């Protein structure tokens, strides 16, 4: 009896085996991945350890924005990665703006699909004087300068392209890469330091930026908008004299009260949805000055202050919003206290990447990739939760999407980390999205 059951079970297994195999194949096809895309996914999985090795190499090269030699070293490593993939690589020095330079790589594909621009940066905020210098891995978490902003993105970019090369999908893709050497501290004038990036955008259709992947409540999010950054400087002057005369018609209220009035007026009157204005540095007294990131002042408690100065930033979601808020701030400045005068100046630093229908279409295409990979749909990230970036310099020319780096924490601070478990899905997403855009 037992022998009979075993024989029947074996017979059933022989019958079901080809059926199960057919079902598994059908399920993969139903997921929407073509045969070549399935090869891409397999290659991307195999690339993940190599991407993490490249991350370690890059992080252990100090490339603070002002370490010109270090930035060039990172560029040399990236060149060595890209040239074997069929990219023509060019180094563009930026000595005229006091920075190392940019790396531009071009792959001329055979497809008539979208021309894809990949954007990243090779520098970090950690200069050679920083004590935070080395890569350290603790299980699935890696710590080090630039692990998440954004040497992880550089590693993912290379591995995604290599996975495409292995699977045979890179040959048809028209891809341009621009890696800036000064994203954290752009060289001035911007018209020169971002000239080549904008030129590349003029010959592209879609731009993908490889800064970190942002999450909300543990869910991956897509960035279709980034706010712009405008710096401002407010200076007040007033009649000085003995403090016993403060608030009188002849002595006035002094420069510090005038500065305080204006700053509080900004807070109460200039606000808009998606707009913020921070006061970063302030000084006032008989003398006051702000130079770079340092402030100094002199005075006495019994002297009405003659001058005060404050600097800060204005972040907005569009150029129109920037100009509106600037006018509101100017209106506050234009109502001086007695015996006082004020002046405010603005300097555009980073333009805004406004949310557009085109950007949403790129995110929709990425969500098709997510669906076919069995990953959750990515929602739109609130632009208030992300700072400015290089993508904004090209967002007026191309559809754009941000967040092809890995998940991490603590960017711009000692102890910055990256979650290595997010590498595999980011490599897969990137390789499949570039492939589909290229078709």
C-alpha positions as CSV (number, residue, x, y, z in Angstrom):
1,X,0.0,0.0,0.0
2,X,2.8,2.4,0.9
3,X,4.7,1.5,-2.3
4,X,1.6,2.2,-4.4
5,X,1.2,5.7,-2.9
6,X,4.8,6.5,-3.5
7,X,4.5,5.5,-7.2
8,X,1.4,7.6,-7.6
9,X,3.1,10.6,-6.0
10,X,6.0,10.3,-8.3
11,X,3.8,10.1,-11.3
12,X,1.9,13.2,-10.2
13,X,5.2,15.0,-9.7
14,X,6.3,14.1,-13.3
15,X,3.0,15.5,-14.6
16,X,3.1,18.7,-12.6
17,X,6.7,19.6,-13.1
18,X,6.3,21.0,-16.6
19,X,3.1,22.7,-15.7
20,X,4.7,24.4,-12.7
21,X,7.6,25.5,-14.9
22,X,5.2,26.9,-17.4
23,X,3.4,28.8,-14.7
24,X,6.6,30.3,-13.3
25,X,7.6,31.4,-16.7
26,X,4.2,32.9,-17.4
27,X,4.3,34.7,-14.0
28,X,7.6,36.3,-14.9
29,X,6.2,37.4,-18.3
30,X,3.0,38.7,-16.6
31,X,5.2,40.8,-14.4
32,X,6.1,42.8,-17.5
33,X,9.8,42.0,-17.7
34,X,11.0,41.1,-21.2
35,X,13.6,38.4,-21.6
36,X,16.3,41.0,-21.9
37,X,15.1,42.8,-18.8
38,X,15.2,39.6,-16.8
39,X,18.8,39.4,-17.8
40,X,19.3,43.0,-16.6
41,X,17.8,42.1,-13.2
42,X,20.0,39.0,-12.9
43,X,23.1,41.1,-13.8
44,X,22.1,43.9,-11.4
45,X,21.9,41.4,-8.5
46,X,25.3,40.2,-9.4
47,X,26.6,43.8,-9.5
48,X,25.6,44.7,-6.0
49,X,28.8,43.5,-4.2
50,X,30.9,45.2,-6.8
51,X,29.0,48.5,-6.2
52,X,29.6,48.3,-2.5
53,X,33.4,47.7,-3.1
54,X,33.4,50.8,-5.4
55,X,31.7,52.8,-2.7
56,X,34.4,52.0,-0.2
57,X,37.1,53.0,-2.7
58,X,35.4,56.3,-3.4
59,X,34.6,57.2,0.2
60,X,38.3,56.6,1.2
61,X,39.3,59.4,-1.2
62,X,38.8,62.8,0.4
63,X,37.0,64.9,-2.1
64,X,35.9,68.0,-0.2
65,X,34.9,70.7,-2.7
66,X,38.1,72.6,-2.1
67,X,40.3,69.6,-2.3
68,X,40.9,69.9,-6.0
69,X,43.3,66.9,-6.2
70,X,40.9,64.7,-4.3
71,X,38.0,65.5,-6.6
72,X,40.2,64.8,-9.6
73,X,41.1,61.4,-8.0
74,X,37.5,60.5,-7.8
75,X,37.1,61.5,-11.5
76,X,39.9,59.2,-12.4
77,X,38.3,56.3,-10.7
78,X,35.0,57.0,-12.4
79,X,36.7,57.3,-15.8
80,X,38.3,53.9,-15.2
81,X,34.8,52.5,-14.6
82,X,33.0,54.1,-17.5
83,X,35.5,53.8,-20.4
84,X,35.2,49.9,-20.5
85,X,31.5,50.3,-20.9
86,X,31.9,52.2,-24.1
87,X,31.7,55.8,-22.8
88,X,33.9,58.6,-24.2
89,X,35.0,60.4,-21.1
90,X,36.2,64.1,-20.9
91,X,37.6,66.0,-18.0
92,X,36.7,69.7,-18.0
93,X,38.9,71.8,-15.6
94,X,37.3,74.6,-13.7
95,X,40.3,76.5,-12.5
96,X,38.8,79.7,-13.7
97,X,36.1,79.4,-10.9
98,X,38.5,78.0,-8.3
99,X,37.2,74.4,-8.5
100,X,38.7,71.1,-9.7
101,X,36.4,70.4,-12.7
102,X,33.7,68.2,-14.1
103,X,33.6,64.8,-15.7
104,X,31.4,64.4,-18.8
105,X,30.9,60.9,-20.4
106,X,28.9,60.1,-23.5
107,X,27.5,56.9,-24.9
108,X,26.0,57.2,-28.3
109,X,23.4,54.5,-28.6
110,X,21.6,53.2,-31.7
111,X,18.1,53.8,-30.4
112,X,15.9,56.6,-31.4
113,X,14.3,56.6,-27.9
114,X,14.8,59.2,-25.1
115,X,18.3,60.7,-24.7
116,X,19.1,60.2,-21.0
117,X,21.2,62.5,-18.9
118,X,22.6,61.2,-15.6
119,X,23.7,63.8,-13.0
120,X,25.8,63.4,-9.9
121,X,28.6,65.1,-8.0
122,X,32.0,63.9,-6.9
123,X,32.7,66.3,-4.1
124,X,31.6,66.2,-0.4
125,X,31.2,68.7,2.4
126,X,34.1,67.1,4.3
127,X,37.4,68.8,3.6
128,X,40.8,67.5,4.4
129,X,40.7,69.2,7.8
130,X,37.6,67.2,8.8
131,X,38.2,64.4,11.3
132,X,35.6,62.3,9.5
133,X,37.6,60.6,6.7
134,X,37.3,56.8,6.5
135,X,34.8,54.2,5.4
136,X,33.6,51.8,8.1
137,X,31.2,49.0,7.5
138,X,29.0,47.5,10.3
139,X,26.8,44.8,8.8
140,X,24.4,46.3,6.3
141,X,25.3,49.9,7.3
142,X,28.3,51.8,6.0
143,X,29.6,55.0,7.6
144,X,31.9,57.5,6.0
145,X,32.2,60.9,4.3
146,X,30.0,60.9,1.2
147,X,28.5,57.5,1.8
148,X,25.1,58.9,1.2
149,X,25.8,62.3,-0.4
150,X,26.7,61.0,-2.9
151,X,29.3,58.4,-3.5
152,X,26.6,55.7,-3.1
153,X,24.9,57.3,-6.1
154,X,28.1,57.2,-8.2
155,X,28.5,53.5,-7.4
156,X,24.9,52.7,-8.2
157,X,25.1,54.6,-11.5
158,X,28.1,52.6,-12.6
159,X,26.7,49.2,-11.6
160,X,23.4,49.9,-13.3
161,X,25.2,50.7,-16.6
162,X,27.4,47.6,-16.2
163,X,24.3,45.5,-15.7
164,X,22.8,46.9,-18.9
165,X,26.1,46.2,-20.7
166,X,26.1,42.6,-19.4
167,X,22.5,42.1,-20.5
168,X,23.0,43.7,-23.9
169,X,20.6,46.7,-23.3
170,X,23.3,49.4,-23.1
171,X,24.2,49.3,-26.7
172,X,21.1,51.0,-27.8
173,X,21.0,53.6,-25.1
174,X,22.0,57.2,-25.7
175,X,23.4,58.3,-22.3
176,X,25.3,61.3,-21.2
177,X,26.8,61.6,-17.7
178,X,27.8,64.9,-16.0
179,X,29.5,64.6,-12.6
180,X,30.2,68.0,-11.1
181,X,33.1,68.6,-8.8
182,X,31.6,71.4,-6.8
183,X,28.0,70.7,-6.0
184,X,28.5,71.3,-2.3
185,X,30.2,74.7,-2.9
186,X,29.6,75.8,-6.5
187,X,32.2,77.9,-8.2
188,X,31.2,81.4,-9.2
189,X,30.0,82.6,-11.6
190,X,27.4,79.8,-12.0
191,X,27.2,80.6,-15.7
192,X,30.6,79.0,-16.1
193,X,30.5,76.3,-13.4
194,X,27.2,74.9,-14.7
195,X,27.8,75.7,-18.4
196,X,28.6,72.1,-19.4
197,X,25.8,70.6,-17.5
198,X,23.3,72.9,-19.1
199,X,24.8,72.2,-22.5
200,X,24.4,68.5,-22.0
201,X,20.7,69.0,-21.0
202,X,20.1,70.8,-24.2
203,X,21.0,67.6,-26.0
204,X,18.9,65.3,-23.7
205,X,15.3,64.5,-23.1
206,X,15.2,63.2,-19.5
207,X,17.6,63.8,-16.5
208,X,18.0,61.4,-13.6
209,X,19.9,62.7,-10.5
210,X,21.7,60.1,-8.3
211,X,21.5,61.8,-4.9
212,X,20.0,59.8,-2.1
213,X,16.7,57.9,-2.1
214,X,14.3,59.6,0.4
215,X,11.8,57.6,2.4
216,X,8.7,58.5,4.4
217,X,7.5,56.0,7.0
218,X,9.9,53.4,5.5
219,X,8.5,53.8,2.0
220,X,10.7,54.9,-1.0
221,X,9.6,58.2,-2.4
222,X,10.1,59.9,-5.8
223,X,11.4,63.5,-6.0
224,X,9.7,65.4,-8.8
225,X,10.5,68.9,-7.3
226,X,13.3,70.6,-5.4
227,X,13.2,74.0,-4.0
228,X,15.6,76.7,-5.2
229,X,18.0,78.6,-3.0
230,X,18.6,82.3,-2.9
231,X,20.9,84.0,-0.4
232,X,20.0,87.4,1.1
233,X,21.9,90.0,3.1
234,X,20.1,92.7,5.2
235,X,22.0,95.7,6.5
236,X,20.6,98.4,8.8
237,X,22.1,101.7,9.9
238,X,20.8,104.2,12.4
239,X,21.8,107.3,14.3
240,X,24.1,106.4,17.2
241,X,24.4,108.2,20.6
242,X,23.9,107.7,24.3
243,X,21.5,105.0,25.2
244,X,19.5,107.3,27.4
245,X,18.0,108.8,24.3
246,X,16.7,105.5,22.8
247,X,13.2,105.7,21.3
248,X,13.2,109.5,21.2
249,X,12.4,111.3,18.0
250,X,15.9,112.8,17.8
251,X,17.8,109.6,18.6
252,X,15.5,107.0,17.1
253,X,15.5,103.3,17.8
254,X,18.9,102.1,16.7
255,X,20.0,99.7,14.1
256,X,19.4,96.5,16.0
257,X,15.8,97.2,16.7
258,X,15.4,98.1,13.0
259,X,16.9,94.7,12.1
260,X,14.7,92.9,14.6
261,X,11.6,94.6,13.2
262,X,12.4,93.6,9.7
263,X,13.2,90.0,10.6
264,X,10.0,89.6,12.5
265,X,8.1,91.2,9.6
266,X,9.5,88.6,7.3
267,X,8.2,85.9,9.6
268,X,4.7,87.4,9.8
269,X,4.2,88.8,6.3
270,X,6.3,87.1,3.7
271,X,5.3,83.5,4.1
272,X,3.9,81.3,1.4
273,X,3.3,77.6,1.0
274,X,6.6,75.9,0.0
275,X,8.6,79.0,0.8
276,X,11.0,79.4,3.8
277,X,13.5,82.0,4.7
278,X,16.1,81.3,7.3
279,X,18.3,83.8,9.3
280,X,21.7,82.1,9.5
281,X,24.0,84.7,10.9
282,X,23.4,88.1,12.7
283,X,25.6,90.8,14.2
284,X,25.0,94.4,15.5
285,X,26.6,97.1,17.5
286,X,28.7,100.3,17.1
287,X,30.4,98.2,14.3
288,X,29.2,95.0,12.8
289,X,30.3,92.8,9.9
290,X,29.7,89.4,8.3
291,X,32.3,87.9,6.1
292,X,31.6,84.4,4.7
293,X,30.6,82.2,7.6
294,X,31.9,84.5,10.4
295,X,30.4,87.5,12.1
296,X,32.0,90.2,14.4
297,X,30.7,93.2,16.3
298,X,31.8,95.8,18.8
299,X,29.8,98.2,21.0
300,X,28.7,98.9,24.5
301,X,25.4,98.5,26.4
302,X,25.1,102.3,26.8
303,X,25.6,103.1,23.1
304,X,22.7,103.1,20.5
305,X,23.9,100.6,17.9
306,X,24.8,102.3,14.6
307,X,24.7,99.2,12.4
308,X,23.5,95.6,12.2
309,X,23.6,92.9,9.5
310,X,22.0,89.6,8.9
311,X,22.4,86.9,6.3
312,X,20.2,84.0,5.4
313,X,18.6,82.0,2.6
314,X,15.2,81.9,0.8
315,X,14.0,78.6,-0.6
316,X,11.1,78.4,-3.1
317,X,9.5,76.0,-5.5
318,X,9.6,78.3,-8.6
319,X,11.2,81.4,-10.0
320,X,7.9,83.2,-9.8
321,X,7.6,82.4,-6.1
322,X,11.1,83.6,-5.5
323,X,10.3,87.0,-7.0
324,X,7.0,87.3,-5.1
325,X,8.6,86.5,-1.8
326,X,11.5,88.9,-2.5
327,X,9.0,91.7,-3.1
328,X,7.2,90.9,0.2
329,X,10.5,91.1,2.0
330,X,11.4,94.4,0.3
331,X,8.1,95.8,1.3
332,X,8.9,95.0,5.0
333,X,12.3,96.6,4.6
334,X,10.8,99.8,3.2
335,X,9.1,100.8,6.4
336,X,12.0,102.0,8.6
337,X,11.9,103.0,12.2
338,X,12.8,106.5,13.3
339,X,16.3,107.6,12.3
340,X,17.0,104.2,10.6
341,X,17.7,103.0,7.1
342,X,17.7,99.4,5.8
343,X,18.9,97.7,2.6
344,X,18.4,94.1,1.4
345,X,20.2,92.4,-1.5
346,X,19.5,88.9,-3.0
347,X,21.7,86.6,-4.9
348,X,20.3,83.6,-6.8
349,X,22.3,80.4,-5.9
350,X,20.3,77.4,-7.1
351,X,17.1,77.7,-9.3
352,X,14.0,75.7,-8.4
353,X,13.1,72.4,-9.9
354,X,9.3,72.9,-10.2
355,X,6.9,70.0,-10.2
356,X,5.8,69.4,-13.8
357,X,3.6,67.0,-15.7
358,X,6.8,65.8,-17.5
359,X,8.5,65.0,-14.2
360,X,5.4,63.1,-13.1
361,X,5.4,61.0,-16.3
362,X,9.0,59.9,-15.5
363,X,7.9,58.9,-12.0
364,X,4.9,57.0,-13.5
365,X,7.4,55.1,-15.8
366,X,9.5,54.3,-12.8
367,X,6.4,53.0,-11.0
368,X,5.8,50.7,-13.9
369,X,9.3,49.4,-13.3
370,X,8.5,49.1,-9.6
371,X,5.4,47.1,-10.4
372,X,7.3,44.7,-12.7
373,X,9.9,44.2,-10.0
374,X,7.3,43.5,-7.4
375,X,8.2,46.7,-5.5
376,X,5.7,49.2,-3.9
377,X,4.6,52.2,-5.8
378,X,6.6,55.4,-5.0
379,X,4.6,58.5,-4.1
380,X,5.7,62.1,-4.6
381,X,8.0,63.5,-1.9
382,X,7.0,66.8,-0.4
383,X,9.6,69.3,-1.7
384,X,9.9,70.8,1.8
385,X,11.7,67.6,2.8
386,X,14.6,68.0,0.3
387,X,17.2,70.7,-0.3
388,X,18.5,72.2,-3.5
389,X,20.6,70.3,-6.0
390,X,22.3,70.3,-9.4
391,X,19.2,68.9,-11.1
392,X,17.7,72.4,-10.8
393,X,20.2,73.8,-13.3
394,X,18.7,71.6,-16.1
395,X,15.1,71.1,-15.0
396,X,13.9,73.9,-17.3
397,X,15.3,72.0,-20.3
398,X,14.3,68.4,-19.6
399,X,11.9,66.2,-17.6
400,X,13.6,65.2,-14.4
401,X,13.5,62.8,-11.4
402,X,15.7,62.7,-8.3
403,X,16.6,59.9,-5.9
404,X,18.6,57.1,-7.6
405,X,21.2,56.9,-4.8
406,X,20.7,54.7,-1.8
407,X,18.8,55.2,1.5
408,X,20.9,56.8,4.2
409,X,21.0,59.1,7.2
410,X,23.0,62.1,8.5
411,X,24.1,63.6,5.2
412,X,26.5,66.6,5.7
413,X,27.4,65.6,9.3
414,X,30.0,63.4,10.8
415,X,28.5,59.9,11.2
416,X,26.8,60.0,7.8
417,X,25.6,56.5,6.9
418,X,24.1,54.5,4.0
419,X,21.9,51.4,4.0
420,X,23.6,48.8,1.8
421,X,20.5,46.7,1.5
422,X,19.0,49.4,-0.7
423,X,21.7,49.1,-3.4
424,X,20.3,46.1,-5.2
425,X,16.8,47.5,-5.8
426,X,18.3,50.9,-6.8
427,X,20.6,49.3,-9.3
428,X,17.7,47.2,-10.8
429,X,15.4,50.3,-10.9
430,X,18.0,52.4,-12.6
431,X,19.0,49.9,-15.2
432,X,15.4,49.1,-16.2
433,X,14.3,52.7,-16.3
434,X,17.2,53.8,-18.5
435,X,16.5,50.9,-20.8
436,X,12.8,51.7,-21.1
437,X,13.5,55.4,-21.6
438,X,16.0,54.5,-24.3
439,X,13.5,52.4,-26.2
